[in-house]
């Protein structure tokens, strides 16, 4: 599984862009700069922000950095705090803490923090700064005093109310003579001007440049977005400042339109945004090469390779991506040249990435979006885990291809596909065989709705072919999206009743022999399917009760015995114990099972039990 968080490790070949942004900030010197990092949701803006900070940090080369960083996520404050006041406080607090560490500019930093506190306190009252400027305590305290006073006048005051009145009076007195004492020379406009002046002086005394990294602004509701932009505007174009704002510019412009609702002037919207952002940079969309490399690096990240090896592979992949314009490729063959001992399962996942990269890039529902790719791979990982937990054999590439159809294909076409699988005795979508043949050969393919779509034609060319693949296991682990019509749904009432009884009490299955013999053979086969499915969960093969159930079905329908024998031959040798030998020794298929176990080198007690059983059968 992969987390959905931003990272400082570059999986998308964004380092070059991040270094460019960092160089712009450095070259600006004392001059202010505002940079907009735009792109749709999930394309990697947050990771770009992290990479920009890392690029600036690395320039210090062991020295104390000339940059002070403030990371602000307005979305976290939405609904809990005023984003404008929050940003002011976060910046002032960060500078005060940094001044304390550097032992320079302390007085100015503290003054800045106090001025921001004053401006923020002004927002706490209904009358904004007016009440504070007049020396009045906060409205909340007055309201509490009035309520308690009314209670006392009504003769209903308790001892607790009297104590509360004394405490409230004390708070009002403190507010009136302390923080909120009259400040005849203060007003919001004056304080804002003073804050800007104090801010510049603080940075100058500290000898630093403030870099404010704003993220997730496009997740906010329009009022929060505008509030944050207004706070940014307060500090914009002051010396020694750099603002890097990561957001989808389309969402920002939507917020501006809502803010100026009723004014039908698109130029106003564009101008507002352009005045805030001096240098717009767009996160580049990923092509097939980048998507393939990204998927492969995600697989490497989750592999058993040591961390230094994973990091070395990442660097070599990013270096190769820088050469793709020259025809260099990042594919399975290239990845296998990067490490001498890649795990086999990792190489198989590289194959999966090779197969899916083009569709991950081209289908509109994913369109090369890193976050959506990661979510797709997480979903694939979860379903493979479910398959292993239930003992369902599923090929990862088959499941991935099916999931891609599920996500991006027409829902009616997906329903038709699952219906065909459910109705086929072997769970195979045989009807797509001719389509796959023509699609792979590049021949004209005429399809009727709901299959007539460009996605379907491209999907048919993605390996592996599915026409001759049993998809029941893949549908079983995907059943939250498409119901699997299980075999028992095709049983008669008698067959369904017998199946339920056998699975609930497998040790009593022998008593159902006569009823089992009267079932049609297809129904006996379906019951054996379910019994063997349950049996796959068994980790030790001595005399488990599920074996009694399987033997009972085989006794009622002899062809099912051959299936049971094949199933037992495939059990891991370590699971076989000696007690199973006499249990199955008189079955007509037992000799083949014993021979397979001998070749598989089962434990000595099992071999001894099989030898004794053979001698007994031979009369010796």
N, C-alpha and C positions, 0 to 999 in steps of 0.2 A: 504494500500500500504506500501511496505517496501523499504527503500532507499538501494542503491547498495554500500554504504560506509562501510569501516571497522569500527569495534566497540571494545570498551574495555570491553563490557559485553559478557561473555563467553556463547554462545549458543551451543558450539560444544564439550564441555569437553576438551578444550585445556589448561586449567589452569595448570594442572600437568606438561605438556611439557614446558610451559612458565616459570614456577617456576624452572624447571631443568636448562633451559638456563640461567636464572638469577643467579642461584647458581654457574654455571660454570664461569660466569663473575666475581662474587664476589671472588670465590676461586682462581682465577688467580692472584689476588693482583695487583702488578705493571706489571706483565708479560703481554705482548700483546696476544690477542686472536681474531681469526676470525671465525665466525660461519655462515654457510650457511643454511638458511631455505628454503628448496626446495619443490616443488609440482606444479601440473598443474594449469593453469589459473582458478581462481575462487574457489580454495579449502579452502581458509581462511588464506593465508600467511600474508596479510596485518593486519588482525585481530590478528594473532599470534604476529606480531611486536608490536602492541598496548598492548597486554597482557604482553609481556616481559618488556616493559617500565614500565607498572603499577607495575609489580612484583618487579622491582628494586626500584621504587619510594616508595613502601610500606615499604621497609627495613629502610628507614630514620626514621620512627616512630616519626614524629614531629620535628626531627632535620634537619639541612640543609643537603641535600643529598650530598654524596661523588661523585655523578655522574653528569656529564654535558652531556645532550643529544643533538644530532644533527640529525634531520630527513631530509633525502634527497631523492627526487623523480626525478630521471634523466629524466623520460618521460615528465615532465612538461617543461623541458628546451630544449627538442629536437626541432630543427629547429629554435630556438630563440637565443641560446647561446651555447658556448662550454661547454659541461658537465664537462670536466676535470677542467677547470678554475672555473666553477661555484661551484663545490664541494669544491675546495680549499678556495674560498671566503666565502662560507657558514660556513665552519669550523672555519676559522680565525675570522669572524665576531661574531659568537656565543661565542667564547672564550673571545673576547674583551668585549662583553656585560656582560658576566658572571664575568669577572675579575672586572669590574666596580661595579657590584652588591656586590661582596664579598670584595671589596677593598683590593685585594691581587693579585700580579702578573700583575699589570696594565702595567708597562713598557714593560715587555716581551710580553704581549698580543698585545700591540700596535706595537711593533717591528715586530711581526709575521704578523700582518695585512698589514704593509707597505711592507714587503718583498713579500707577496702574490700579493699586488697591483702592485709591480714592475714587477713580473713575468707575471702577467696578461697583463700589459701594453705592455710588449714585444711582445705579440701575436697580437697587434693591427696593426702592420706595416707589410708590405710585406717582409721586411728583418728580421722579428722576432726580437730577442734581439740585433742583430748587430747594427741597427740604433740607438737604445737607448744607447748602450754601447759607440757609437761614439759621442753621444750628439746631434744627429739629431732629428728634430721635426717629428711628425707623418707624414706619406706619404700623408694623406688626406689634411693636411694643406698646404703642399708644392704644391700639385696638384691644390688647389684652388688659391694659389698665382700665379702660372704659368698661369692659365686660365684668371685671372683678368689682369695680365700683358700683355698678348696677346691682350686682348680687348683694353687696353689703347694704345698700340703701333699701333693698327689699326685705332685709332682715333674714336672709337665707344663707348668710356666710357661715361656713364651717371653719374649724381650726386650720385645715389645709388651705382654705381660701385666703385666710388672713396671712398665712406664711407666704403664699404665692403673691399677695399684694405687696408685701414688704420686699420680696425678691425683685418683682417687676419694677417697683419704684427705684430700687438701687440700680437696676440696669438702665433705666431712663436717665437717672442722674449721671451715671458713668458715660452714657452715650453723649449726653449734652455737654459734658465737660472734658471728654476725652477725644476719641477719634473724630467725632462729629461736631466738634466745637466750631463756632462761626469762623468762616474763612471768607472774609469780604473781598479778598483779592482773587478768589477762585471761581471759575465757571467752566463748564465742559469745553467750550472752544479754547479758553486759556490753557486748560489742563492738557488738551490734545496737542497744542503747540508746544507746551513745556515737555510733554512726553517725547515728542519727536526730537527736540533739541537735546534733552537729557540722554536719549537713546544714542544719538550720534556721538555725544561727548563720552559716553561709556565705552563705546567701541573704540574710539580714538585713544582713550587712556589705556585700555587693555591691549591695544595694538593687534586687534583680531578682526576678522571678517565673519559676519554672521551668515550662515547658510541655513535657510528655513526650507525644509522638505515637506511639502503638503501632499498628502495622499488620500485616496478614496473620496475626493470631493464629488465625483460623479455618482457616488452612491447616495448622496444626501438629498433630502427634499429641497425644493427650490429656496424656501426661506433660509435654511441652514447654509446652503451654497452661497447665497448672496451675502449673508452675514459674515461668512468667512472671507469672501472676496473684499468686503468693505474693510475688514480688519487688516488684510494684506495691503490694501491701498493706503492705510495709515502709515505703513513703514516703507512702502515702495519709494524708490528714487532717493533714499537717504544713503549717505556715504557708507561704504563697507558693508553692504547688504547684498545678498543674492537669494532670490526666491526660485525654487524649482517646484512647479505645480504639476502634479500628475493627475490627469483627468481626461475623460472623453470630451473633446471640445463641443461635440454635438449636444451632450447633456448640459454643459455649462451654458451654452447659448439658449437651451430650452429654459433653464432657470432664469436667465436674464429676460426672456420673453414674458415669462410668468410675472416677473417683478414689475415690468413695464406694461402690464396687461392693459389693453385698451388703446395703446399707442401703436398704430400699424406702421412701423418704420423699421425695416430690416437693417438699414444702415446703422441705426442706433444700437442694435444688438451687436453687430460686428464691431462697431467702434468701441463699445464698452469692453469687449473682450480684447481687442487689439491694444487698447491703452494699458491693460494689465500685463499682457504678454509681449515682451520685446522680441524674444527669439523662440519661435515655435519649432518643435522637433516632434516628428511622428514616429512612433515605434513601428519598425518595418514589418509588414506581413510576412509570414513564413511560407516559403515555397516547399516543394516536395522534398528537396534535399535537407532543408532545416527540420522539417517535420520528422523525417526518417531518423536524422541524427538525434533529435530530441527524444524520440521514443526509445532509441537504443541506449542513450545515456540514462534515461529513467530505469531501464532494465539493469544497466550496470550498477546504478545506485542501490538497487535492491538485491544485488547478487552477493555471493559469499566471498568475493574478492576483497583483499585487505584494502583499507582506506587509501594508503599511498598509491596502490595500483589503480584504484578507481579515479583518483585525482589525475594521475598521469594520463590515463585514457581520455579523460575529459579535456585536458589541455590539447592533446593531439587531435581530437575530433574538432575542436574549435579552430585549430590551426588549419586543418583540412578544409573546413567550411570557408575559410578566407580565400581558398583557391578554387572554389567551385566555378567561378566565372571562367576559369581556364579549362574546365572540363573535368576537374577532380571530383570524385564521388565519395560520399559516405554511405556505405552499404555493408552487408554482411561480410563480403570478401575483405573489405578494408578493415573492418573491426577485428577480424581474425588475425590481421597482421600486427595488431597492437599489443598482443599478450600471448605468450607461448602456451599457457595452460588455462584457456577459458573453459569454465564448466559447460558440460553438454547442454544443460537446460537453458543456459544463457544464450548459447549459439542458436538454439531452437527459437528463442524469443527474438533474436535478431531476424530470423526468417519471418516471424510474424510482423515485425516492423517493416521489413521489405515489402511484404504483401499489402499492408494496409496504408502505407504512407500516402500514396497517391489519392486514395479515396478520402483519407483524413484531411487532405488539403483541398480537395475539389468539392465535396458535398457541402451544401450551404449550411446545414445544421452544425457543422464543426468548423469548416473553413480554415483549418490550420491554427485554431485558437488553442494555445498551450493549456489553459485551464480546462477546456472541454476535453482535450486529448487526455489529460491526466485523470479526469473523472471517468472517461471511458475505460482507461486501463485499470483504474481502481475497481470499477464495476466488473470488469473481466476477471480481475484477481479474486474478488469476492465469490463469483460464480464458480471459479475453478476450485476454491476452497470448499464450497458447498458440495461440489461434485466429489471431491476426495472424501469428505466427511460421510457422504451417503454411499460411498463405494461405487459411484457412477463413472464409468470410463468415458471421458470426453476429451477429444483432441482440442487443444487450445486455439489452434488456427481456425478450426471449424466453428468453435463457439464465438470467436471474435468476428468472423464473417457473418454469422447469424445475428449477432448483437448489432452490427453495423446496419443490417437490413432493418432490424427492429427499431433502431433510432432514426434512421434517415429515409427508409422506404415508405411507400404508401401503406397505410394501416390495413386497407382491404386486401392488398397484395400479400401482406404478412399473414393476415388471417387465412388466406387461401393456401399459403405455403404450409402453415401449421395444420390445416385441415387435411391436406394431402398426406402429410406425415402420419397423422393420427389414423387415417383410413388405410394406410399401406401396412400389410402384415409384417414387413421388415422395417417399417419406419423410414422409408426412403422417398424423397421427392423426385420420383423418376421422371415426372413430366418436364423437368428443366434440362434433361439430358441433351435434347436437340438444340435448345437455346444456348447452352454452354458451348456446344460444339461450334455453332455458327458464330457466336460472339468471339471465341478464341481464334477462329479462322478469319475474322474480319469480314464475314459475309453479311449480307443484308438480313436483318432480323425484324420481321413484322410481328408486333405484339399488340394485343387488345387490352383495353382498360380492365383492371387497374395496373397492368404491367407495363403499359406504354409510357416509359419515363427514361430519361437519359441516365439517371442513377442506376436503374435496373440493368441497362446494357453494360454499364461499366462494372457494376457489382458482379455480373456473370463472369467477367474475365479475371476476377481476383481468385488466386489459388486459395484453398483447394477446391476442386469440383465437388459439388454436393449431391448430384443425381444418384450416385450409388453409395451414399453414406447414410448410415442409420442415425437420424437426428433426434431420436427419442430422448437420449440422455441429455443432449444440449437443451432441448425444450423443457425437460424436467427441471433443470436448474434455472430456467428462465421463466418459470410458470407464473411469476407475479405479473408478467406482461401478456402471456398467451396461455390459456388453460391447456394442460396436457390431458387429452382424453385417454386415460389409462386403460390397459387391456381389460381390467375387471369390468369396465363400463360396457364391454362387449359380451360379458358372461350372461348366461341365463340366470334366473332367480336362484335355481338350485346350485349352479356353479358359484355364484357370488356368496351364497350362504356357506358352502363348503370351504371356500377360500378364507372367509372370515374366521371360521372355526379352526382351520389349520394354523393360521397365523397367530390366533389367540392362545391355542393350546396345542403346540406342535407335537408334544409328547403323546397326545391322544389320537394323532392322525391315523394310526393303524386301525382304529375302531371304525373308521369311515370308509373302509375298503370297498364294501359292496356299493355304496353310493358313488364312490369315485369311479368304479368300473362302468357305471351306467352313463357317465358323462361323455359327450362327443369328444373326439381326440383334440380338436382345436382348443376346447375349453381346458382339457388336461394340460396342454402346452402352456396356456396362459397362466394356470395355477402354478406350474413349475417355474415359469418366469419369475413370479412374485416370491416364491419360496427361495429361489437361488439369489434373488436380489437381497432378501433378508440374510441369507447365508453369507454373503460377501462381507457382512459386518463382523462375522465370527473371527476371532484372532487365534483360537486354538482348536485343532481338529482331533478330538478324541471321540467322545460320544455326546456332542451337543444335541439338544432336543430338536433343533432345526434339521438335523440329519435324519431324525425319525420321520419328520414331515416329508422330506425329499424322498426317502425310501418308500413311504406309503404311496406317494404319487407314482413312483416308478413301478411299484408292484401292480398298480391299477392300470397303468398304460406303459408297457415295456419299452417303447421307443424313448420314453423320458429317462430311462435308466442310462442310456448311452450319454445323454446330456449331463446327468449327474456325474457319471464317470469322468467325462471331459472336464467338468468343473473341479473335481477333486484332484485330478492330475495337475491342474494349474495352481493349486495352493502352494504358498511358499514352504519349502522343506522344513523350516524351523517351526511351522505351526502344527506339523503332523506329530501325533503321539501314538504310542503303541496300542492303546485301547481301541483305536478305530479299526484295526486289522480284523479281529474276529467279528466286528460289527458288520463289515461289508464283505467278508471273505467268501460267502456263498453266492454272491451276486455274479451273474454271467460276465460282467464287464470288469470284475475285480482284478483278474490277471493283468490286464493292460495297465490298470492303475498302479499295481504293485511294481510292475516293470519300470514305469515312469518314475516312481519314487526311488527305486534303487539307483537309477541313472542320475537322479537329482541329489543323491547322497544325503538321504534323511538320517536321523539320529540312529546310533547302533541298536537301541532297544526296539525301534520300529523295524529295522532290518531283521533282527532276531525273531520278532513276532511274525513277519512275513515268511521267513524260512520255515518256521514251525507250522504255519498254516499251509504252506505248499506241501510239506511232508504228510500232513494230516489228510489233505485232499488226494494225495497219491496212495494213501493207505499205508504209509510207512511211519 
